[in-house]
């Protein structure tokens, strides 16, 4: 059988999940694995990752979202993705590179969904924004919110913020801490639940990996999940 790194050539892989799950570490390990096998890699991040996308990210990060209608907020995320797909992801895939992306539509499904918005509508909006360029697989690195916030050193539900509680700012590592603190633990538990249920509604394969173990064990689980999807979907 062709080695896994070679089978990832020309594939679009997304890592997502609750804060503190360790997805960034797993991204670095997969990128190193691909580099070591001579497989070209394009890195992407959502939102942002392009000059225009970074401007949109600035609007989402640095302004009081309590004044922003949730439809506007969601459309801004989708606009950033449209630019990322058109300028980074699709060209890299055409060049035969493996694309490794930090968050994608899956994040909006979980975080906006936890705020009560319909996942089906989010996915339909994404179809317009990204067309047919869905990930070949989304790896959700799953941890309980209590552990995730322990890892990041952020308290949960300890404060109040002027940022609207149904916003997505908590998914950014560079968001203000009070935006993280304002969400009650129940919200983060709902986010986690939606991530674990994402495969029931998402257009492309989702694999949930237990992220509570040490880094090497989680890495092996990630590789097994990737191998499983590529094999069963005939993507070898």
Steps between C-alpha positions, in 0.01 A plus 500: 500500500614854428630666822255733672703821442500435126125435504452842659652667195234721339257455790330768710519421872343712776576484872235637734354451845448666838756745634791329673463176310852512358411529131786745435749246632350229282512728196871557558563127528312417181679778312836368619401150390410624153816708475704197597352302212547775247129577468443873434274664757293816498399635842172685544314658789135595535404780523781692338788357304484759221546880507125552457415219741730649762314830472175316561659322795599839639136613486387184677771518766536867578148636508213465743291227340204584723409756233538256211202303375579129512420471129764762425747320724440165330525654154834654593633158597374360171649789302840432654464132407402582143821701462708230668359231272544707185848633571668229710321165519385440143831610339696277739278201424544559127877491557462163670587627846352375825299779662491504881251751637449619858118518536243538225121486457493239776587771754201713402274195520613431857531849647207667322300181538562509874348847499183355351546553127403231256793290378323420177473868413867552585597218265279635220661841535841333488408326175473842338820629661730205426325319215614140471822551695413308815769325705580141412488442874453710813681380811331616819742483794259456787547588868255593777479879539628479858823340378528733203481810715736349755753452219461856372494653848171674436221501758152410378199717572691710751420839357274711288573664170335745266563252220181324396493148643393337175807626320797295387784700651576225748646284222789741439819453698557876476155607616470694823480274805178661625327381182598148603395545860156636417374168369357263759628147523170373358574685176840334461347160575250560223783597264673174578181299444444661162857427395452133589168489309631690197543186290122449501437815295832601340535448123841332525658250743563599861704299747501575873829425675532483878744777589528429872805272471862607459611659175652189342194284569272766352728526197468128435123528529504784248702293254266204546200724437654643183592153378147373567333779302739481206453124480122481539434796271717358226735796519818298483 
